[in-house]
Amino acid sequence: MSAIIKYPEEIQKYMDIYEPYSIQIYQGKLEDVPQEAIDAYNKVKKWAWEQGQ
């Protein structure tokens, strides 16, 4: 059984922005990734770190 995770609305918005570029971001291939997606990823990463995830 899998659980559905409900994120805060603001965090979900950021996740939706960077999701199409997630593989490129994880691989560090940022040349074709919009700055908005990189910023959104960093905000989610910071939030997750603060949550201890």
Secondary structure, DSSP 8 states (H G I E B T S, - for coil): --------HHHHHHHHHHGGGHHHHHHT--TTS-HHHHHHHHHHHHHHHHHT-
